[in-house]
Amino acid sequence: MRQGEVWVHNQLAGMLIENEDGYVFCYDADYLKNDSAKAVSLTLPLQSKPFESRYMFSFFDGLIPEGWLLEIAHKNWKLNPRDRMGLLLTTCRDCIGNISIIPVDL
């Protein structure tokens, strides 16, 4: 199982978890209480119920580099281009925009 904290504008917004059944994204309870909380994407609206998917959520998959940047990640960190969670956790600590994914060591 691998996990990443999802940060929006330097606030912990939730957790993305990869387990044997696929992926789970859940918003942090304190984040949901904040009046200025914003959804990480239109496809993941603010709610207390976890989102579950057999495959990586398209929003998070879209944060992963493509093309020559993906090739650099593959060569420098020896990452499998098919390991979407590994790529997300390694390359998306400082994404373009307001989202950051910080790996959680278990």
Secondary structure as the mmCIF struct_conf table of DSSP 4:
data_model
#
loop_
_struct_conf.conf_type_id
_struct_conf.id
_struct_conf.beg_label_comp_id
_struct_conf.beg_label_asym_id
_struct_conf.beg_label_seq_id
_struct_conf.end_label_comp_id
_struct_conf.end_label_asym_id
_struct_conf.end_label_seq_id
STRN STRN1 ARG A 2 VAL A 8
TURN_TY1_P TURN_TY1_P1 HIS A 9 ASN A 10
STRN STRN2 GLN A 11 ASN A 19
TURN_TY1_P TURN_TY1_P2 GLU A 20 ASP A 21
STRN STRN3 GLY A 22 TYR A 27
HELX_RH_AL_P HELX_RH_AL_P1 ALA A 29 LYS A 33
TURN_TY1_P TURN_TY1_P3 ASP A 35 SER A 36
BEND BEND1 VAL A 40 VAL A 40
STRN STRN4 SER A 41 SER A 41
TURN_TY1_P TURN_TY1_P4 LEU A 42 THR A 43
STRN STRN5 LEU A 44 LEU A 44
BEND BEND2 LEU A 46 LEU A 46
BEND BEND3 SER A 48 LYS A 49
HELX_LH_PP_P HELX_LH_PP_P1 PRO A 50 PRO A 50
STRN STRN6 PHE A 51 SER A 53
BEND BEND4 ARG A 54 TYR A 55
HELX_RH_AL_P HELX_RH_AL_P2 SER A 58 ASP A 61
TURN_TY1_P TURN_TY1_P5 GLY A 62 LEU A 63
BEND BEND5 ILE A 64 ILE A 64
HELX_RH_AL_P HELX_RH_AL_P3 GLY A 67 TRP A 77
TURN_TY1_P TURN_TY1_P6 PRO A 81 ARG A 82
HELX_RH_AL_P HELX_RH_AL_P4 ARG A 84 THR A 91
TURN_TY1_P TURN_TY1_P7 ARG A 93 ASP A 94
BEND BEND6 ILE A 96 ASN A 98
STRN STRN7 ILE A 99 VAL A 104
#
